[in-house]
């Protein structure tokens, strides 16, 4: 979808209390931060692949395709595919960092800092950020190691271009405005998601509330949503594999039998 430069990032690792941050998070899970790794996301689940320069990505169908060369060789890449096996989005992320721990009891405020990264640890230790995450800069990324362990207790509010949220649980709402190219991948949002801007990509997220997007060129693939999906502009919308989420036991987890009927996205879906 876009390329995020690796140089001059502002990195913030969120760790709880006095616990030391974990060792390198590099691995072969969908939450890997290893340089050069590609994660295929969407219909058919996730797979992690190392793609050499000029190499191809193996889709769930077995087809090997070379996505648009939008990412640098040492960046992390997400390739989003729909149920037909078509590549519908390519997203680039910074690959590695040496973050500085911060206290988890307050808010994380990036202000107008560009190229900011909030890296949340993979320890199963409750809320990693007790408050809110806010940003008004461009090219900001919030990284996690999975929604079961990387938790933001408040809201996420961003104003600016190229905001990414990946591998994180947000107990409040996610509100993104004032820019384009927002990306939410492998996330859980217990509240609502409200995005104003074009070129939004949202894949493999569970949202207990409602998704509302005001903009064009929206990609929504393999999301489970409790409150429905509303996309104001149907132009160039990709709406594929999204289903209802009925949290019958109110535990804010998608349990067997809680995934329901297919969802459309403001009148255009498949």
C-alpha positions in Angstrom: 0.0 0.0 0.0 2.9 2.3 0.8 6.5 2.3 1.9 7.5 3.5 5.4 11.1 4.7 5.5 13.3 2.9 8.1 15.5 5.8 8.9 14.8 8.3 11.7 11.9 6.5 13.3 10.9 7.5 16.9 10.5 4.1 18.6 8.7 3.5 21.9 8.6 0.0 23.4 5.8 -0.5 25.8 6.6 -2.9 28.6 4.8 -3.4 31.9 6.4 -2.3 35.2 10.0 -3.1 35.8 9.9 -6.2 33.6 12.7 -6.3 31.0 11.6 -6.2 27.5 11.7 -9.6 25.7 14.5 -10.6 23.4 14.1 -10.1 19.7 10.6 -10.7 18.6 11.8 -12.2 15.3 10.0 -15.5 14.5 7.9 -17.2 12.0 4.5 -16.1 13.4 2.3 -13.6 11.6 3.6 -11.0 14.1 7.3 -11.4 13.1 9.5 -8.3 12.9 12.3 -10.0 11.0 13.6 -8.0 8.1 12.7 -9.3 4.7 9.7 -11.4 6.0 6.4 -11.3 4.1 3.0 -12.3 5.7 0.1 -13.4 3.5 -3.1 -12.2 5.1 -6.8 -12.8 4.2 -8.8 -15.7 3.0 -7.2 -19.0 3.9 -5.5 -17.7 7.0 -2.0 -16.3 7.5 1.4 -17.6 6.4 4.9 -16.2 6.9 7.4 -16.4 4.1 10.9 -15.1 3.4 11.0 -13.7 0.0 14.4 -13.1 -1.7 14.8 -10.1 -4.0 12.8 -10.7 -7.1 11.1 -13.7 -5.5 7.5 -14.6 -5.3 4.9 -15.0 -2.6 3.0 -18.3 -2.3 -0.7 -17.7 -1.9 -3.1 -20.1 -0.1 -4.1 -21.5 -3.5 -0.5 -22.5 -4.2 0.0 -19.9 -6.8 3.3 -18.0 -6.6 3.0 -14.3 -7.5 5.3 -11.4 -7.4 3.5 -8.4 -5.7 4.1 -4.8 -6.8 7.5 -3.9 -5.7 6.4 -1.3 -3.1 8.6 -2.3 -0.2 12.3 -2.2 0.4 14.2 -5.5 0.6 14.7 -5.2 4.3 11.2 -4.1 5.2 8.4 -6.2 6.6 5.6 -6.8 4.1 1.9 -7.8 4.4 0.3 -9.1 1.2 -3.5 -9.0 1.5 -5.4 -11.5 -0.6 -9.2 -11.9 -1.2 -11.1 -15.2 -1.4 -10.3 -15.6 -5.1 -6.6 -15.5 -4.3 -6.2 -12.0 -5.8 -3.7 -9.7 -4.2 -5.7 -6.6 -3.2 -3.2 -4.7 -1.1 0.5 -4.6 -0.2 1.6 -2.9 3.0 5.1 -2.1 4.1 6.5 -1.7 7.7 9.8 -0.9 9.4 11.6 -4.2 10.1 13.6 -3.7 13.3 14.4 -1.3 16.1 16.0 -0.8 19.5 13.0 0.8 21.4 13.2 2.6 24.7 10.7 1.3 27.4 8.1 3.7 28.8 5.7 3.5 31.7 2.5 1.7 30.9 0.2 3.5 33.4 -0.3 6.7 31.3 -1.0 7.7 27.8 1.3 7.5 24.8 1.2 10.9 22.9 3.3 11.1 19.8 2.1 14.6 18.9 3.2 15.8 15.5 6.2 13.5 15.4 6.5 11.9 12.0 7.7 8.3 11.5 6.7 7.3 15.1 6.5 3.7 16.2 4.9 2.3 19.3 6.1 -1.3 19.8 4.1 -3.2 22.4 5.7 -6.3 24.0 4.5 -9.9 23.7 4.2 -10.6 27.4 0.9 -11.8 28.7 0.7 -9.2 31.5 -2.5 -7.3 31.2 -2.9 -3.8 29.6 0.4 -2.7 28.2 -0.9 0.9 27.8 -3.5 1.8 30.4 -4.5 5.0 28.7 -4.8 6.2 25.1 -2.5 6.4 22.1 -2.7 9.6 20.2 -0.8 10.9 17.2 -1.0 13.8 14.7 2.1 12.9 12.6 2.6 11.0 9.4 3.9 7.5 8.9 3.1 6.3 12.5 3.0 2.6 13.3 1.6 0.8 16.4 3.1 -2.7 16.5 2.0 -5.6 18.7 2.8 -9.3 19.1 -0.9 -10.4 18.9 -4.2 -9.2 20.3 -4.1 -11.7 23.1 -1.0 -10.2 24.7 -0.5 -6.7 23.3 -3.2 -4.5 24.8 -4.1 -0.8 24.7 -6.6 -0.1 27.5 -8.0 3.2 26.1 -8.6 4.7 22.6 -6.4 5.1 19.6 -6.7 8.5 17.9 -4.6 9.4 14.9 -4.5 12.4 12.5 -2.1 12.1 9.6 -1.2 10.0 6.6 0.0 6.4 6.7 -1.1 5.3 10.1 -0.8 1.6 10.8 -2.1 -0.5 13.7 -1.0 -4.2 13.7 -1.2 -7.1 16.1 -2.9 -5.2 18.9 -6.1 -5.2 21.0 -7.7 -1.8 21.6 -10.3 -1.8 24.4 -11.7 1.5 23.3 -12.3 3.0 19.9 -10.1 3.6 17.0 -10.5 7.1 15.4 -8.4 8.0 12.3 -8.9 11.2 10.4 -7.0 14.0 8.6 -5.1 11.8 6.2 -5.1 8.8 3.9 -3.6 5.3 3.8 -4.7 4.0 7.2 -4.0 0.3 7.8 -5.4 -2.0 10.5 -4.2 -5.7 10.4 -4.5 -8.6 12.8 -6.2 -6.5 15.4 -9.0 -6.6 17.9 -11.1 -3.5 18.6 -13.6 -3.7 21.4 -15.2 -0.4 20.5 -15.9 1.2 17.1 -13.6 1.9 14.2 -14.1 5.3 12.6 -11.9 6.3 9.6 -12.1 9.4 7.4 -9.7 9.1 4.5 -8.9 7.3 1.3 -7.0 4.1 0.6 -7.9 2.3 3.9 -6.8 -1.3 4.3 -8.3 -3.4 7.1 -7.7 -7.2 7.1 -8.1 -10.0 9.6 -9.4 -7.8 12.4 -12.2 -8.5 14.9 -14.3 -5.4 15.8 -17.0 -5.7 18.5 -18.5 -2.4 17.5 -19.1 -0.8 14.1 -16.7 0.0 11.2 -17.5 3.4 9.6 -15.3 4.5 6.7 -15.7 7.8 4.8 -13.5 7.6 1.8 -12.7 5.8 -1.5 -10.4 2.9 -2.5 -11.2 0.9 0.7 -10.0 -2.7 1.2 -11.9 -4.7 3.8 -10.9 -8.4 3.9 -11.7 -11.2 6.3 -12.9 -9.1 9.2 -15.4 -10.2 11.9 -17.6 -7.3 13.0 -20.3 -7.0 15.7 -21.9 -3.7 14.7 -21.8 -3.9 10.9 -19.8 -2.0 8.2 -20.6 1.3 6.6 -18.5 2.6 3.7 -19.7 6.0 2.5 -18.1 5.8 -1.0 -18.4 2.5 -2.9 -15.8 3.6 -5.5 -13.1 1.0 -5.8 -14.2 -0.8 -2.7 -12.9 -4.3 -2.1 -15.3 -6.0 0.5 -14.5 -9.7 0.8 -14.9 -12.4 3.4 -16.3 -10.1 6.2 -18.8 -11.8 8.6 -20.9 -10.9 11.6 -19.5 -11.4 15.1 -22.1 -12.3 17.7 -20.3 -12.2 21.1 -22.9 -14.4 22.8 -21.0 -14.8 26.0 -19.7 -11.2 26.1 -16.1 -12.3 26.6 -14.8 -10.2 23.7 -13.3 -13.2 22.0 -14.5 -14.9 18.9 -15.4 -18.3 20.1 -16.7 -21.3 17.9 -20.2 -20.6 16.7 -20.0 -16.8 17.0 -19.1 -16.1 13.4 -22.3 -15.3 11.5 -23.6 -14.2 8.1 -21.5 -12.5 5.4 -21.4 -8.7 5.7 -21.6 -6.1 2.9 -19.8 -2.8 3.0 -22.2 0.0 2.4 -23.9 -1.7 -0.5 -21.0 -3.3 -2.2 -19.8 -6.7 -1.1 -19.2 -10.2 -2.2 
